[in-house]
């Protein structure tokens, strides 16, 4: 029943919605769809959004074998290749105008990572050598320009001179390094290693796994620290429940792809602790809260947090089938998603966020620079592949 419900939502809701946002005039996909279901055809096209759409349609094709999804993936790839890559300084821009001109030329490590992630998946599905070459070009650039001896740097101008990391800082902080960027560089390199297996990528994965285990993980609190200064010293008392449950399965996946038993054993202690802690403190019995900052819990329900928590707890149950409470949590969160998070209005998808009563009081956009099909789409793909039902 669960798998059928998830697949039905993917096939009849998520995929058709994002197909409808294809821009056949200027390329890529439209960048903004407001709460009242108005499409803004001349809105900014975020490169993170379009990279995630490329990843989404590529994986919809590999999961379902749907040739229309492959056609959409090809369309997204052409936009990324032809417009989003800076031919002079390298890397992808932060955002494009609706007609494909650079709008924000900031180069952010997080953004480069999602382009690598998407291009790697696309190569895995199509064996297009150009896509793999582009992915490695971005990989080499990140390693050369965006990394120092203790971590991955964050934000740069067009020519890769450092600038303030305002795009991925919050809670009144200006972070030099973040857990969020490290996690998504790790995710991207995992996919690149999966499709091509070069040792230089594997070495980077091992380095990042050491970072997670020895620097970011706080064993006393069983959390990943979030914001850091240039020396990787934590800047805040923040527990991001969504990022921790997402990290728990992404780290497990990276270890599986890497195939190194020592790293698998080392990181399993971290991911087990993250899952257990979030179930105790982040799960409210029906869904996952957003975060806890200085002891104050933010009970907002965010689309990506709920999607990642379903997947994170299914993964935890598969790692240890004695943990029936993980499967129970996944089922309850899915029921919350079905009842509240999926927007029942015709021509919509999932709400961005809800209050704890399940009401979309913020009226956040249905599509925007961050609101995308990557988290909920990936949850659907993984549920289908993992074949865990109830």
Secondary structure as the mmCIF struct_conf table of DSSP 4:
data_model
#
loop_
_struct_conf.conf_type_id
_struct_conf.id
_struct_conf.beg_label_comp_id
_struct_conf.beg_label_asym_id
_struct_conf.beg_label_seq_id
_struct_conf.end_label_comp_id
_struct_conf.end_label_asym_id
_struct_conf.end_label_seq_id
HELX_RH_AL_P HELX_RH_AL_P1 UNK A 2 UNK A 9
HELX_RH_PI_P HELX_RH_PI_P1 UNK A 10 UNK A 14
HELX_RH_AL_P HELX_RH_AL_P2 UNK A 15 UNK A 19
TURN_TY1_P TURN_TY1_P1 UNK A 20 UNK A 21
STRN STRN1 UNK A 22 UNK A 22
TURN_TY1_P TURN_TY1_P2 UNK A 24 UNK A 26
BEND BEND1 UNK A 27 UNK A 28
STRN STRN2 UNK A 29 UNK A 29
STRN STRN3 UNK A 33 UNK A 33
TURN_TY1_P TURN_TY1_P3 UNK A 35 UNK A 36
STRN STRN4 UNK A 39 UNK A 39
TURN_TY1_P TURN_TY1_P4 UNK A 41 UNK A 42
BEND BEND2 UNK A 43 UNK A 43
STRN STRN5 UNK A 45 UNK A 46
HELX_RH_AL_P HELX_RH_AL_P3 UNK A 47 UNK A 64
HELX_RH_AL_P HELX_RH_AL_P4 UNK A 67 UNK A 79
HELX_RH_PI_P HELX_RH_PI_P2 UNK A 80 UNK A 84
STRN STRN6 UNK A 85 UNK A 85
TURN_TY1_P TURN_TY1_P5 UNK A 87 UNK A 89
BEND BEND3 UNK A 91 UNK A 91
STRN STRN7 UNK A 92 UNK A 92
BEND BEND4 UNK A 94 UNK A 94
STRN STRN8 UNK A 95 UNK A 96
TURN_TY1_P TURN_TY1_P6 UNK A 98 UNK A 99
BEND BEND5 UNK A 100 UNK A 100
STRN STRN9 UNK A 102 UNK A 104
STRN STRN10 UNK A 107 UNK A 108
HELX_RH_AL_P HELX_RH_AL_P5 UNK A 109 UNK A 126
HELX_RH_AL_P HELX_RH_AL_P6 UNK A 129 UNK A 145
BEND BEND6 UNK A 146 UNK A 146
STRN STRN11 UNK A 147 UNK A 147
BEND BEND7 UNK A 149 UNK A 151
STRN STRN12 UNK A 152 UNK A 152
STRN STRN13 UNK A 155 UNK A 156
TURN_TY1_P TURN_TY1_P7 UNK A 158 UNK A 159
BEND BEND8 UNK A 160 UNK A 160
STRN STRN14 UNK A 162 UNK A 162
HELX_RH_3T_P HELX_RH_3T_P1 UNK A 166 UNK A 168
TURN_TY1_P TURN_TY1_P8 UNK A 171 UNK A 172
BEND BEND9 UNK A 176 UNK A 176
STRN STRN15 UNK A 177 UNK A 178
HELX_RH_AL_P HELX_RH_AL_P7 UNK A 179 UNK A 196
HELX_RH_AL_P HELX_RH_AL_P8 UNK A 199 UNK A 211
HELX_RH_PI_P HELX_RH_PI_P3 UNK A 212 UNK A 216
STRN STRN16 UNK A 217 UNK A 218
TURN_TY1_P TURN_TY1_P9 UNK A 219 UNK A 222
STRN STRN17 UNK A 223 UNK A 224
STRN STRN18 UNK A 227 UNK A 228
TURN_TY1_P TURN_TY1_P10 UNK A 230 UNK A 231
STRN STRN19 UNK A 234 UNK A 234
STRN STRN20 UNK A 238 UNK A 240
HELX_RH_AL_P HELX_RH_AL_P9 UNK A 241 UNK A 258
TURN_TY1_P TURN_TY1_P11 UNK A 259 UNK A 259
HELX_RH_AL_P HELX_RH_AL_P10 UNK A 261 UNK A 281
TURN_TY1_P TURN_TY1_P12 UNK A 282 UNK A 282
STRN STRN21 UNK A 283 UNK A 283
BEND BEND10 UNK A 285 UNK A 287
STRN STRN22 UNK A 288 UNK A 288
STRN STRN23 UNK A 291 UNK A 293
TURN_TY1_P TURN_TY1_P13 UNK A 294 UNK A 295
STRN STRN24 UNK A 296 UNK A 298
STRN STRN25 UNK A 301 UNK A 302
HELX_RH_AL_P HELX_RH_AL_P11 UNK A 303 UNK A 319
TURN_TY1_P TURN_TY1_P14 UNK A 321 UNK A 322
HELX_RH_AL_P HELX_RH_AL_P12 UNK A 324 UNK A 336
HELX_RH_PI_P HELX_RH_PI_P4 UNK A 337 UNK A 341
STRN STRN26 UNK A 342 UNK A 342
BEND BEND11 UNK A 345 UNK A 345
TURN_TY1_P TURN_TY1_P15 UNK A 346 UNK A 347
STRN STRN27 UNK A 350 UNK A 350
BEND BEND12 UNK A 352 UNK A 352
STRN STRN28 UNK A 353 UNK A 354
TURN_TY1_P TURN_TY1_P16 UNK A 356 UNK A 357
BEND BEND13 UNK A 358 UNK A 358
TURN_TY1_P TURN_TY1_P17 UNK A 361 UNK A 362
BEND BEND14 UNK A 366 UNK A 366
STRN STRN29 UNK A 367 UNK A 367
BEND BEND15 UNK A 368 UNK A 370
BEND BEND16 UNK A 373 UNK A 373
HELX_RH_AL_P HELX_RH_AL_P13 UNK A 374 UNK A 386
TURN_TY1_P TURN_TY1_P18 UNK A 387 UNK A 387
#
